[in-house]
Amino acid sequence: MTEFQRIDLFTRPFEKVGAGVVAGPGDDCALTAPRPGRLLVSKVDELVEGVHFGPAFRPEEIGHKALAVALSDLAAAGSIPRWFLVALALPARIDDRFLARVAKGMAALASRSSVTLVGGNLTRAGALSLTVTTLGEVRPDEALRRSGADAGDELWVTGTLGDAALGLRYLAAGRPKRVTGAVRAQLVPEPRLSIGAVAGRYASAAIDLSDGLLQDLGHLCERSGVGAEVDAGALPLSKEVRRLEGDDALGLALAGGEDYELLLAVPKGRIAGLRRAAGRAGVPLTRIGRIVAGGGIRVLGPGGSELPLPARRGWDPWSGA
């Protein structure tokens, strides 16, 4: 196929009409019209073969994950996702069937998330990569940032922690015959869009947990000029993670990475409202600690005793850890 035939092949499964789209694929630039009184929220993420995914991933899962990780950041901003663009770098070995399957996985998540593909780019490269730019909207008074947390705020997290890191461990030996919850968390993470869209009404600051709880909480604390205490016994763990021996489960929950859950700093007076919103959205929500004055992060065990922090705080693509 020619370049433009491949572009048509990729864009075919996506919905062509979306609210606020003036011009989409086929023009030099996308034209979108945000609703009056909203801020435009934008985020770009890149997934690279051999760094973010390997041969155990099916094409549909690659497409899904590329969009999911970018949408997760929009959820952490308290925004409603609207549109996205995709830049594809394809090695010569990628055939049209593989490309169509990548598009199928991405289009399925796009449809469920009510986001519209409005453009992108296609080029040749030595390794497969997908760069996704997502665009969303948020009311100015509901926009969430990493800054804004204050001493006394409580820390709440969606879902469970450590599953994706455990799933990656399983996938290191190849794709298992049985796809467990942990493996699925690594292959096809689900961005927390439903609670993200309303979190700005309650939280003072937020971040999505892409690189590990300790590392991402550290970013939030640094930007807010505060410290944090994490209750190790309160961390929400799945049955798969709980079955691990020793401190392995705690290590994955604190520093495993790729959970794509939301970490929220919430003033005490707004906690009840947030919990009701999470209940309506069907999203599990757990209190895991508090924001404190000063700096640094302390992990507390039974009786409030301070636990040593793991040497590895989270994912770093430059160190490979």
Buried (B, 14 or more C-beta within 10 A) or exposed (E): EEEEEBBEBBBEBBBEEBEBBEEBBEEEEBEBEBEEEBBEBBBEBBBBBEEBBEEBBBBBBBBBBBBBBBBBBBBBBBBBBBBBBBBBBBEEEBEEEBBBBBBBBBBBBBEEBEBBBBBBEBEEBEEBBBBBBBBBBBBEEBBBBBEBBBBBBBBBBBBBBBBBBBBBBBBEEEBEEEBBBBBBBBBBBBBBBBBBBBBBBBBBBBBBBBBBBBBBBBBBBEBBEBBBBBBBEEBBBBEBBEEBEEEBBBBBBBBBBBBBBBBBBBBEEBBEEBBEBBEEBEBEBBBBBBBBEEEEBBBBEEEEEEBEBBEBBBBEEEEEE
